Amino acid sequence: MRKTRRSASSTLNGDNIGDIGAPVEVRRHPAARRLTLRVSRTRRTVIVTLPVQCDLDEADSFITRNIDWVRARLDSLPDPVPFLDGAFIPLRGEAHRIVFAGPGRRGPVERKVASPYPELRVSGHVEHAPRRLKDWLAKEAHRCLDERVRFHAGRLGVTTKRIAVRDQSSRWGSCSTTGVLSFSWRLIMAPPEILDYVAAHEVAHLREMNHGPRFWALVQKTMPDLEEAKRWLQIYGMDLHRYGATADEA
């Protein structure tokens, strides 16, 4: 697995830089020789990297000079979808309508078959409903991933230690040198075969900690349709990160 040098970071107020309406993260990197600029599609954040000797005023000026480019990239991002009453989110690849059902119901979230769309009925007070829904989705992701990890581990003859489910923005899954498998909870929103592929991918890393031919042969052995799943993630994967923003972020 590739290691990178650590960089120090700080935050500027994007509202004060040409009114771009997005957070700005400044990173000082020891290997940087010039200022660079990018927009994170997953975090909806403007990121400027600069050499250690540069100051924040230079970062501000650099963004201002490239403000039209920044705005164009931000405008190209899909609108965020907060977990609000009446919003639609995918669950296992199928659109579901969120319904804040209020106090008095059993369990945090109940999936109900309804027409024209199934519903995710979230119990409890409205102010806690988004967090309850996110926690439930993460638990569903953990349950499904645990099942598929066990399945692929059996097929490949490896032993798993434990899995962790987090809100990872840079990758869908990872395998540590100690054998812990980590996954993004957002995989539960993708079609089941996509979650299955990511589980198979990380299990294969328990045998081959690389992306060489032997690694891909292992993935192919336990997940024959891996190419279709890879294409889906390349085309639609980033879209999953727009779900679950808070009302303030939207």
CYANA upper distance limits for C-alpha pairs under 8 A (distance plus 0.5 A):
  1 MET  CA    209 MET  CA      7.51
  1 MET  CA    210 ASN  CA      7.30
  5 ARG  CA     29 HIS  CA      8.20
  5 ARG  CA     30 PRO  CA      8.11
  5 ARG  CA     31 ALA  CA      8.37
  6 ARG  CA     29 HIS  CA      7.56
  7 SER  CA     27 ARG  CA      6.65
  7 SER  CA     28 ARG  CA      5.97
  7 SER  CA     29 HIS  CA      5.02
  7 SER  CA     30 PRO  CA      7.39
  8 ALA  CA     27 ARG  CA      6.02
  8 ALA  CA     28 ARG  CA      5.61
  8 ALA  CA     29 HIS  CA      7.12
  9 SER  CA     25 GLU  CA      7.25
  9 SER  CA     26 VAL  CA      5.84
  9 SER  CA     27 ARG  CA      4.64
  9 SER  CA     28 ARG  CA      6.57
 10 SER  CA     25 GLU  CA      6.36
 10 SER  CA     26 VAL  CA      5.65
 10 SER  CA     27 ARG  CA      7.00
 11 THR  CA     23 PRO  CA      7.82
 11 THR  CA     24 VAL  CA      6.20
 11 THR  CA     25 GLU  CA      5.03
 11 THR  CA     26 VAL  CA      6.27
 12 LEU  CA     23 PRO  CA      7.34
 12 LEU  CA     24 VAL  CA      5.61
 12 LEU  CA     25 GLU  CA      6.74
 12 LEU  CA     26 VAL  CA      7.65
 13 ASN  CA     17 ILE  CA      7.65
 13 ASN  CA     22 ALA  CA      8.43
 13 ASN  CA     23 PRO  CA      6.51
 13 ASN  CA     24 VAL  CA      6.76
 14 GLY  CA     18 GLY  CA      8.13
 14 GLY  CA     19 ASP  CA      7.06
 14 GLY  CA     20 ILE  CA      6.36
 14 GLY  CA     21 GLY  CA      6.18
 14 GLY  CA     22 ALA  CA      5.64
 14 GLY  CA     23 PRO  CA      5.39
 14 GLY  CA     24 VAL  CA      5.87
 15 ASP  CA     19 ASP  CA      5.02
 15 ASP  CA     20 ILE  CA      6.39
 15 ASP  CA     21 GLY  CA      5.56
 15 ASP  CA     22 ALA  CA      7.35
 15 ASP  CA     23 PRO  CA      8.27
 16 ASN  CA     20 ILE  CA      8.46
 17 ILE  CA     60 ASP  CA      7.55
 17 ILE  CA     63 ILE  CA      8.05
 17 ILE  CA     64 THR  CA      7.12
 18 GLY  CA     64 THR  CA      7.29
 18 GLY  CA     67 ILE  CA      7.49
 20 ILE  CA     70 VAL  CA      8.37
 20 ILE  CA     71 ARG  CA      6.93
 22 ALA  CA     44 ARG  CA      7.48
 22 ALA  CA     45 THR  CA      6.49
 22 ALA  CA     46 VAL  CA      7.37
 23 PRO  CA     44 ARG  CA      8.27
 23 PRO  CA     45 THR  CA      5.78
 23 PRO  CA     46 VAL  CA      6.74
 24 VAL  CA     45 THR  CA      6.40
 24 VAL  CA     46 VAL  CA      5.15
 24 VAL  CA     47 ILE  CA      6.33
 24 VAL  CA     48 VAL  CA      8.01
 25 GLU  CA     45 THR  CA      7.50
 25 GLU  CA     46 VAL  CA      6.60
 25 GLU  CA     47 ILE  CA      5.27
 25 GLU  CA     48 VAL  CA      6.80
 26 VAL  CA     47 ILE  CA      6.44
 26 VAL  CA     48 VAL  CA      5.48
 26 VAL  CA     49 THR  CA      6.40
 26 VAL  CA     50 LEU  CA      8.00
 26 VAL  CA     56 LEU  CA      8.30
 26 VAL  CA     59 ALA  CA      7.79
 27 ARG  CA     47 ILE  CA      7.85
 27 ARG  CA     48 VAL  CA      6.69
 27 ARG  CA     49 THR  CA      5.14
 27 ARG  CA     50 LEU  CA      6.75
 28 ARG  CA     32 ALA  CA      8.14
 28 ARG  CA     49 THR  CA      6.30
 28 ARG  CA     50 LEU  CA      5.58
 28 ARG  CA     51 PRO  CA      6.07
 28 ARG  CA     52 VAL  CA      5.59
 29 HIS  CA     49 THR  CA      7.28
 29 HIS  CA     50 LEU  CA      6.87
 29 HIS  CA     51 PRO  CA      6.20
 29 HIS  CA     52 VAL  CA      6.51
 30 PRO  CA     51 PRO  CA      6.78
 30 PRO  CA     52 VAL  CA      6.39
 31 ALA  CA     51 PRO  CA      7.72
 32 ALA  CA     49 THR  CA      7.81
 32 ALA  CA     50 LEU  CA      6.51
 32 ALA  CA     51 PRO  CA      5.27
 32 ALA  CA     52 VAL  CA      8.13
 33 ARG  CA     50 LEU  CA      7.94
 33 ARG  CA     51 PRO  CA      6.23
 34 ARG  CA     50 LEU  CA      6.54
 34 ARG  CA     51 PRO  CA      6.69
 35 LEU  CA     48 VAL  CA      7.43
 35 LEU  CA     49 THR  CA      6.10
 35 LEU  CA     50 LEU  CA      4.98
 35 LEU  CA     51 PRO  CA      7.37
 35 LEU  CA     59 ALA  CA      8.24
 35 LEU  CA     62 PHE  CA      8.16
 36 THR  CA     48 VAL  CA      6.15
 36 THR  CA     49 THR  CA      5.74
 36 THR  CA     50 LEU  CA      7.13
 37 LEU  CA     46 VAL  CA      7.94
 37 LEU  CA     47 ILE  CA      6.36
 37 LEU  CA     48 VAL  CA      5.04
 37 LEU  CA     49 THR  CA      7.00
 37 LEU  CA     63 ILE  CA      8.21
 38 ARG  CA     46 VAL  CA      6.59
 38 ARG  CA     47 ILE  CA      5.88
 38 ARG  CA     48 VAL  CA      7.04
 38 ARG  CA     70 VAL  CA      8.40
 39 VAL  CA     44 ARG  CA      7.31
 39 VAL  CA     45 THR  CA      6.25
 39 VAL  CA     46 VAL  CA      5.06
 39 VAL  CA     47 ILE  CA      6.45
 39 VAL  CA     70 VAL  CA      7.75
 39 VAL  CA     73 ARG  CA      7.24
 39 VAL  CA     74 LEU  CA      7.69
 40 SER  CA     44 ARG  CA      5.83
 40 SER  CA     45 THR  CA      5.75
 40 SER  CA     46 VAL  CA      6.87
 40 SER  CA     47 ILE  CA      7.61
 41 ARG  CA     45 THR  CA      7.95
 41 ARG  CA     77 LEU  CA      7.22
 41 ARG  CA    238 MET  CA      7.55
 42 THR  CA    169 SER  CA      6.38
 42 THR  CA    170 SER  CA      8.21
 42 THR  CA    238 MET  CA      6.95
 42 THR  CA    241 HIS  CA      5.90
 42 THR  CA    242 ARG  CA      7.76
 43 ARG  CA    169 SER  CA      7.61
 43 ARG  CA    241 HIS  CA      8.20
 44 ARG  CA     74 LEU  CA      7.90
 44 ARG  CA     77 LEU  CA      8.33
 46 VAL  CA     70 VAL  CA      8.10
 48 VAL  CA     59 ALA  CA      7.40
 48 VAL  CA     63 ILE  CA      8.35
 50 LEU  CA     54 CYS  CA      6.89
 50 LEU  CA     59 ALA  CA      7.87
 54 CYS  CA     58 GLU  CA      6.96
 54 CYS  CA     59 ALA  CA      8.29
 55 ASP  CA     59 ALA  CA      7.34
 56 LEU  CA     60 ASP  CA      6.67
 57 ASP  CA     61 SER  CA      6.68
 58 GLU  CA     62 PHE  CA      6.53
 59 ALA  CA     63 ILE  CA      6.76
 60 ASP  CA     64 THR  CA      6.73
 61 SER  CA     65 ARG  CA      6.73
 62 PHE  CA     66 ASN  CA      6.98
 63 ILE  CA     67 ILE  CA      6.19
 63 ILE  CA     70 VAL  CA      8.22
 66 ASN  CA     70 VAL  CA      6.90
 67 ILE  CA     71 ARG  CA      6.62
 68 ASP  CA     72 ALA  CA      6.66
 69 TRP  CA     73 ARG  CA      6.82
 70 VAL  CA     74 LEU  CA      6.71
 71 ARG  CA     75 ASP  CA      6.47
 72 ALA  CA     76 SER  CA      6.76
 73 ARG  CA     77 LEU  CA      7.34
 78 PRO  CA    239 ASP  CA      7.81
 78 PRO  CA    242 ARG  CA      7.59
 79 ASP  CA    242 ARG  CA      7.39
 79 ASP  CA    250 ALA  CA      8.34
 80 PRO  CA    242 ARG  CA      5.03
 80 PRO  CA    243 TYR  CA      6.59
 80 PRO  CA    244 GLY  CA      8.19
 80 PRO  CA    245 ALA  CA      6.78
 80 PRO  CA    250 ALA  CA      6.31
 81 VAL  CA     87 ALA  CA      7.77
 81 VAL  CA     88 PHE  CA      8.47
 81 VAL  CA     89 ILE  CA      8.35
 81 VAL  CA    242 ARG  CA      6.31
 81 VAL  CA    243 TYR  CA      5.24
 81 VAL  CA    244 GLY  CA      6.56
 81 VAL  CA    245 ALA  CA      6.68
 81 VAL  CA    250 ALA  CA      7.72
 82 PRO  CA     87 ALA  CA      8.01
 82 PRO  CA    243 TYR  CA      6.50
 82 PRO  CA    244 GLY  CA      5.14
 82 PRO  CA    245 ALA  CA      4.93
 82 PRO  CA    246 THR  CA      5.79
 82 PRO  CA    247 ALA  CA      6.32
 82 PRO  CA    250 ALA  CA      7.18
 83 PHE  CA     87 ALA  CA      7.12
 83 PHE  CA     98 ILE  CA      7.92
 83 PHE  CA    130 PRO  CA      5.70
 83 PHE  CA    133 LEU  CA      8.14
 83 PHE  CA    243 TYR  CA      7.72
 83 PHE  CA    244 GLY  CA      5.63
 83 PHE  CA    245 ALA  CA      7.37
 83 PHE  CA    246 THR  CA      7.52
 83 PHE  CA    247 ALA  CA      8.42
 84 LEU  CA     98 ILE  CA      7.35
 84 LEU  CA    100 PHE  CA      8.35
 84 LEU  CA    130 PRO  CA      7.32
 84 LEU  CA    247 ALA  CA      8.34
 85 ASP  CA     98 ILE  CA      5.93
 85 ASP  CA     99 VAL  CA      5.61
 85 ASP  CA    100 PHE  CA      5.89
 86 GLY  CA     97 ARG  CA      6.42
 86 GLY  CA     98 ILE  CA      5.67
 86 GLY  CA     99 VAL  CA      6.33
 87 ALA  CA     97 ARG  CA      6.30
 87 ALA  CA     98 ILE  CA      5.96
 88 PHE  CA     95 ALA  CA      6.78
 88 PHE  CA     96 HIS  CA      5.95
 88 PHE  CA     97 ARG  CA      5.03
 88 PHE  CA     98 ILE  CA      6.62
 89 ILE  CA     95 ALA  CA      6.08
 89 ILE  CA     96 HIS  CA      5.93
 89 ILE  CA     97 ARG  CA      7.08
 89 ILE  CA     98 ILE  CA      7.96
 89 ILE  CA    189 MET  CA      8.19
 89 ILE  CA    243 TYR  CA      7.43
 90 PRO  CA     94 GLU  CA      5.52
 90 PRO  CA     95 ALA  CA      4.82
 90 PRO  CA     96 HIS  CA      6.28
 90 PRO  CA    189 MET  CA      5.53
 90 PRO  CA    190 ALA  CA      7.61
 91 LEU  CA     95 ALA  CA      6.85
 91 LEU  CA     96 HIS  CA      7.07
 91 LEU  CA    188 ILE  CA      6.66
 91 LEU  CA    189 MET  CA      4.71
 91 LEU  CA    190 ALA  CA      7.21
 91 LEU  CA    191 PRO  CA      8.25
 92 ARG  CA    188 ILE  CA      6.03
 92 ARG  CA    189 MET  CA      5.28
 92 ARG  CA    190 ALA  CA      5.49
 92 ARG  CA    191 PRO  CA      5.00
 92 ARG  CA    192 PRO  CA      6.06
 93 GLY  CA    189 MET  CA      6.20
 93 GLY  CA    190 ALA  CA      5.17
 93 GLY  CA    191 PRO  CA      4.52
 93 GLY  CA    192 PRO  CA      7.72
 94 GLU  CA    189 MET  CA      8.40
 94 GLU  CA    191 PRO  CA      8.04
 95 ALA  CA    117 TYR  CA      7.30
 95 ALA  CA    118 PRO  CA      7.95
 96 HIS  CA    117 TYR  CA      6.32
 96 HIS  CA    118 PRO  CA      5.64
 96 HIS  CA    119 GLU  CA      5.72
 96 HIS  CA    120 LEU  CA      6.96
 97 ARG  CA    117 TYR  CA      6.95
 97 ARG  CA    118 PRO  CA      6.86
 97 ARG  CA    119 GLU  CA      5.19
 97 ARG  CA    120 LEU  CA      6.59
 98 ILE  CA    119 GLU  CA      6.37
 98 ILE  CA    120 LEU  CA      5.46
 98 ILE  CA    121 ARG  CA      6.72
 98 ILE  CA    122 VAL  CA      7.90
 99 VAL  CA    119 GLU  CA      7.12
 99 VAL  CA    120 LEU  CA      6.47
 99 VAL  CA    121 ARG  CA      5.22
 99 VAL  CA    122 VAL  CA      6.60
100 PHE  CA    121 ARG  CA      6.38
100 PHE  CA    122 VAL  CA      5.43
100 PHE  CA    123 SER  CA      6.85
100 PHE  CA    124 GLY  CA      8.44
100 PHE  CA    126 VAL  CA      7.09
100 PHE  CA    129 ALA  CA      7.30
101 ALA  CA    105 ARG  CA      8.03
101 ALA  CA    121 ARG  CA      6.26
101 ALA  CA    122 VAL  CA      6.03
101 ALA  CA    123 SER  CA      5.65
101 ALA  CA    124 GLY  CA      7.76
102 GLY  CA    122 VAL  CA      7.73
102 GLY  CA    123 SER  CA      5.50
102 GLY  CA    124 GLY  CA      5.35
102 GLY  CA    125 HIS  CA      6.02
102 GLY  CA    126 VAL  CA      7.06
103 PRO  CA    123 SER  CA      6.03
103 PRO  CA    124 GLY  CA      4.64
103 PRO  CA    125 HIS  CA      6.35
104 GLY  CA    123 SER  CA      7.64
104 GLY  CA    124 GLY  CA      7.59
105 ARG  CA    123 SER  CA      6.12
105 ARG  CA    124 GLY  CA      7.98
106 ARG  CA    123 SER  CA      7.87
107 GLY  CA    123 SER  CA      7.50
108 PRO  CA    122 VAL  CA      6.32
108 PRO  CA    123 SER  CA      5.73
108 PRO  CA    124 GLY  CA      7.67
108 PRO  CA    132 ARG  CA      6.76
108 PRO  CA    133 LEU  CA      7.93
108 PRO  CA    136 TRP  CA      7.77
109 VAL  CA    120 LEU  CA      6.93
109 VAL  CA    121 ARG  CA      5.99
109 VAL  CA    122 VAL  CA      5.01
109 VAL  CA    123 SER  CA      6.67
109 VAL  CA    132 ARG  CA      8.02
109 VAL  CA    133 LEU  CA      7.13
109 VAL  CA    136 TRP  CA      7.27
110 GLU  CA    120 LEU  CA      6.22
110 GLU  CA    121 ARG  CA      5.58
110 GLU  CA    122 VAL  CA      7.09
111 ARG  CA    118 PRO  CA      7.66
111 ARG  CA    119 GLU  CA      6.21
111 ARG  CA    120 LEU  CA      5.16
111 ARG  CA    121 ARG  CA      6.73
112 LYS  CA    118 PRO  CA      6.28
112 LYS  CA    119 GLU  CA      5.60
112 LYS  CA    120 LEU  CA      6.86
112 LYS  CA    121 ARG  CA      7.62
113 VAL  CA    117 TYR  CA      7.93
113 VAL  CA    118 PRO  CA      5.07
113 VAL  CA    119 GLU  CA      6.87
114 ALA  CA    118 PRO  CA      5.11
114 ALA  CA    119 GLU  CA      6.87
122 VAL  CA    129 ALA  CA      6.66
122 VAL  CA    132 ARG  CA      7.78
122 VAL  CA    133 LEU  CA      7.07
123 SER  CA    129 ALA  CA      7.43
124 GLY  CA    128 HIS  CA      7.36
124 GLY  CA    129 ALA  CA      6.93
125 HIS  CA    129 ALA  CA      6.85
126 VAL  CA    130 PRO  CA      8.37
128 HIS  CA    132 ARG  CA      6.72
129 ALA  CA    133 LEU  CA      6.61
130 PRO  CA    134 LYS  CA      6.73
130 PRO  CA    244 GLY  CA      8.18
130 PRO  CA    246 THR  CA      8.39
131 ARG  CA    135 ASP  CA      6.58
132 ARG  CA    136 TRP  CA      6.65
133 LEU  CA    137 LEU  CA      6.67
134 LYS  CA    138 ALA  CA      6.68
134 LYS  CA    244 GLY  CA      7.83
135 ASP  CA    139 LYS  CA      6.76
136 TRP  CA    140 GLU  CA      6.68
137 LEU  CA    141 ALA  CA      6.61
137 LEU  CA    185 TRP  CA      7.48
137 LEU  CA    186 ARG  CA      8.41
137 LEU  CA    188 ILE  CA      7.39
138 ALA  CA    142 HIS  CA      6.66
138 ALA  CA    165 VAL  CA      7.30
138 ALA  CA    166 ARG  CA      8.32
138 ALA  CA    185 TRP  CA      5.46
138 ALA  CA    186 ARG  CA      8.13
138 ALA  CA    188 ILE  CA      8.26
139 LYS  CA    143 ARG  CA      6.66
140 GLU  CA    144 CYS  CA      6.71
140 GLU  CA    188 ILE  CA      7.46
141 ALA  CA    145 LEU  CA      6.39
141 ALA  CA    165 VAL  CA      7.92
141 ALA  CA    185 TRP  CA      5.96
141 ALA  CA    186 ARG  CA      8.07
141 ALA  CA    187 LEU  CA      7.24
141 ALA  CA    188 ILE  CA      5.49
142 HIS  CA    146 ASP  CA      6.39
142 HIS  CA    163 ILE  CA      8.32
142 HIS  CA    164 ALA  CA      7.92
142 HIS  CA    165 VAL  CA      6.60
142 HIS  CA    185 TRP  CA      7.84
143 ARG  CA    147 GLU  CA      6.90
144 CYS  CA    148 ARG  CA      6.83
144 CYS  CA    188 ILE  CA      8.44
145 LEU  CA    149 VAL  CA      6.35
145 LEU  CA    195 LEU  CA      7.66
145 LEU  CA    196 ASP  CA      7.98
145 LEU  CA    199 ALA  CA      6.93
146 ASP  CA    150 ARG  CA      6.69
146 ASP  CA    163 ILE  CA      7.52
147 GLU  CA    151 PHE  CA      6.85
148 ARG  CA    152 HIS  CA      6.71
148 ARG  CA    196 ASP  CA      6.64
148 ARG  CA    199 ALA  CA      6.73
148 ARG  CA    200 ALA  CA      8.09
149 VAL  CA    153 ALA  CA      6.42
149 VAL  CA    160 THR  CA      8.46
149 VAL  CA    199 ALA  CA      5.96
149 VAL  CA    200 ALA  CA      7.21
149 VAL  CA    203 VAL  CA      7.03
150 ARG  CA    154 GLY  CA      6.68
150 ARG  CA    160 THR  CA      8.07
151 PHE  CA    155 ARG  CA      7.03
152 HIS  CA    156 LEU  CA      6.64
152 HIS  CA    199 ALA  CA      8.08
152 HIS  CA    200 ALA  CA      6.26
152 HIS  CA    203 VAL  CA      7.17
152 HIS  CA    222 THR  CA      6.72
153 ALA  CA    157 GLY  CA      6.26
153 ALA  CA    158 VAL  CA      5.56
153 ALA  CA    159 THR  CA      6.82
153 ALA  CA    160 THR  CA      7.46
153 ALA  CA    203 VAL  CA      6.66
154 GLY  CA    158 VAL  CA      7.05
154 GLY  CA    159 THR  CA      8.41
155 ARG  CA    222 THR  CA      6.89
156 LEU  CA    204 ALA  CA      7.94
156 LEU  CA    218 LEU  CA      7.77
156 LEU  CA    222 THR  CA      7.62
158 VAL  CA    203 VAL  CA      8.39
158 VAL  CA    206 LEU  CA      7.45
158 VAL  CA    207 ARG  CA      7.78
160 THR  CA    179 GLY  CA      7.39
160 THR  CA    180 VAL  CA      8.10
160 THR  CA    203 VAL  CA      8.39
160 THR  CA    206 LEU  CA      8.46
161 LYS  CA    179 GLY  CA      6.77
161 LYS  CA    180 VAL  CA      6.56
162 ARG  CA    179 GLY  CA      8.30
162 ARG  CA    180 VAL  CA      6.01
162 ARG  CA    181 LEU  CA      7.04
163 ILE  CA    180 VAL  CA      6.30
163 ILE  CA    181 LEU  CA      5.18
163 ILE  CA    182 SER  CA      6.10
163 ILE  CA    183 PHE  CA      8.13
164 ALA  CA    180 VAL  CA      7.95
164 ALA  CA    181 LEU  CA      6.74
164 ALA  CA    182 SER  CA      5.10
164 ALA  CA    183 PHE  CA      6.78
165 VAL  CA    182 SER  CA      6.21
165 VAL  CA    183 PHE  CA      5.40
165 VAL  CA    184 SER  CA      6.17
165 VAL  CA    185 TRP  CA      6.07
166 ARG  CA    182 SER  CA      7.59
166 ARG  CA    183 PHE  CA      6.64
166 ARG  CA    184 SER  CA      5.65
166 ARG  CA    185 TRP  CA      6.30
167 ASP  CA    184 SER  CA      5.73
167 ASP  CA    185 TRP  CA      6.49
167 ASP  CA    186 ARG  CA      7.82
168 GLN  CA    172 TRP  CA      7.25
168 GLN  CA    173 GLY  CA      8.49
168 GLN  CA    183 PHE  CA      7.71
168 GLN  CA    184 SER  CA      5.67
168 GLN  CA    185 TRP  CA      8.43
169 SER  CA    184 SER  CA      8.28
169 SER  CA    241 HIS  CA      8.19
171 ARG  CA    184 SER  CA      8.08
172 TRP  CA    183 PHE  CA      6.18
172 TRP  CA    184 SER  CA      5.74
172 TRP  CA    187 LEU  CA      7.99
172 TRP  CA    198 VAL  CA      7.54
173 GLY  CA    181 LEU  CA      7.67
173 GLY  CA    182 SER  CA      5.88
173 GLY  CA    183 PHE  CA      4.70
173 GLY  CA    184 SER  CA      6.80
173 GLY  CA    198 VAL  CA      7.05
173 GLY  CA    199 ALA  CA      8.26
173 GLY  CA    202 GLU  CA      7.06
174 SER  CA    181 LEU  CA      6.28
174 SER  CA    182 SER  CA      5.68
174 SER  CA    183 PHE  CA      7.06
174 SER  CA    202 GLU  CA      6.69
175 CYS  CA    179 GLY  CA      6.55
175 CYS  CA    180 VAL  CA      6.26
175 CYS  CA    181 LEU  CA      5.13
175 CYS  CA    182 SER  CA      6.90
175 CYS  CA    202 GLU  CA      6.42
175 CYS  CA    203 VAL  CA      8.42
175 CYS  CA    205 HIS  CA      6.97
175 CYS  CA    206 LEU  CA      7.85
176 SER  CA    180 VAL  CA      5.81
176 SER  CA    181 LEU  CA      7.05
179 GLY  CA    206 LEU  CA      6.94
181 LEU  CA    202 GLU  CA      7.16
181 LEU  CA    203 VAL  CA      8.22
183 PHE  CA    187 LEU  CA      8.38
186 ARG  CA    190 ALA  CA      7.86
186 ARG  CA    240 LEU  CA      7.03
186 ARG  CA    241 HIS  CA      7.90
187 LEU  CA    194 ILE  CA      7.87
187 LEU  CA    195 LEU  CA      5.97
188 ILE  CA    192 PRO  CA      8.02
188 ILE  CA    195 LEU  CA      7.35
189 MET  CA    240 LEU  CA      7.67
190 ALA  CA    194 ILE  CA      6.67
190 ALA  CA    195 LEU  CA      7.26
190 ALA  CA    240 LEU  CA      8.22
191 PRO  CA    195 LEU  CA      7.50
192 PRO  CA    196 ASP  CA      6.65
193 GLU  CA    197 TYR  CA      6.60
193 GLU  CA    229 ALA  CA      7.37
194 ILE  CA    198 VAL  CA      6.95
194 ILE  CA    229 ALA  CA      5.85
194 ILE  CA    230 LYS  CA      8.47
194 ILE  CA    232 TRP  CA      8.10
194 ILE  CA    233 LEU  CA      8.04
195 LEU  CA    199 ALA  CA      6.75
196 ASP  CA    200 ALA  CA      6.74
197 TYR  CA    201 HIS  CA      6.55
197 TYR  CA    223 MET  CA      7.00
197 TYR  CA    226 LEU  CA      6.71
197 TYR  CA    229 ALA  CA      6.91
198 VAL  CA    202 GLU  CA      6.80
199 ALA  CA    203 VAL  CA      6.70
200 ALA  CA    204 ALA  CA      6.65
200 ALA  CA    219 VAL  CA      6.58
200 ALA  CA    222 THR  CA      7.32
200 ALA  CA    223 MET  CA      7.12
201 HIS  CA    205 HIS  CA      7.25
201 HIS  CA    219 VAL  CA      6.34
202 GLU  CA    206 LEU  CA      7.62
203 VAL  CA    207 ARG  CA      8.15
204 ALA  CA    208 GLU  CA      6.75
204 ALA  CA    215 PHE  CA      6.90
204 ALA  CA    218 LEU  CA      6.45
204 ALA  CA    219 VAL  CA      6.48
205 HIS  CA    209 MET  CA      5.23
205 HIS  CA    210 ASN  CA      7.36
205 HIS  CA    215 PHE  CA      7.58
207 ARG  CA    215 PHE  CA      8.15
208 GLU  CA    214 ARG  CA      7.75
208 GLU  CA    215 PHE  CA      5.90
209 MET  CA    215 PHE  CA      8.27
210 ASN  CA    215 PHE  CA      7.12
211 HIS  CA    215 PHE  CA      6.07
211 HIS  CA    216 TRP  CA      7.17
212 GLY  CA    216 TRP  CA      7.05
213 PRO  CA    217 ALA  CA      6.62
214 ARG  CA    218 LEU  CA      6.91
215 PHE  CA    219 VAL  CA      7.04
216 TRP  CA    220 GLN  CA      6.53
217 ALA  CA    221 LYS  CA      6.59
218 LEU  CA    222 THR  CA      7.08
219 VAL  CA    223 MET  CA      6.11
219 VAL  CA    224 PRO  CA      8.08
219 VAL  CA    226 LEU  CA      7.93
220 GLN  CA    224 PRO  CA      5.30
220 GLN  CA    225 ASP  CA      7.98
220 GLN  CA    226 LEU  CA      7.07
225 ASP  CA    229 ALA  CA      7.32
226 LEU  CA    230 LYS  CA      6.63
227 GLU  CA    231 ARG  CA      6.73
228 GLU  CA    232 TRP  CA      6.78
229 ALA  CA    233 LEU  CA      6.88
230 LYS  CA    234 GLN  CA      6.79
231 ARG  CA    235 ILE  CA      6.69
232 TRP  CA    236 TYR  CA      6.17
232 TRP  CA    237 GLY  CA      7.27
233 LEU  CA    237 GLY  CA      4.69
233 LEU  CA    238 MET  CA      8.04
234 GLN  CA    238 MET  CA      8.24
236 TYR  CA    240 LEU  CA      7.91
237 GLY  CA    241 HIS  CA      8.34
238 MET  CA    242 ARG  CA      8.34
239 ASP  CA    243 TYR  CA      8.47
245 ALA  CA    249 GLU  CA      6.40
245 ALA  CA    250 ALA  CA      6.91
246 THR  CA    250 ALA  CA      6.92
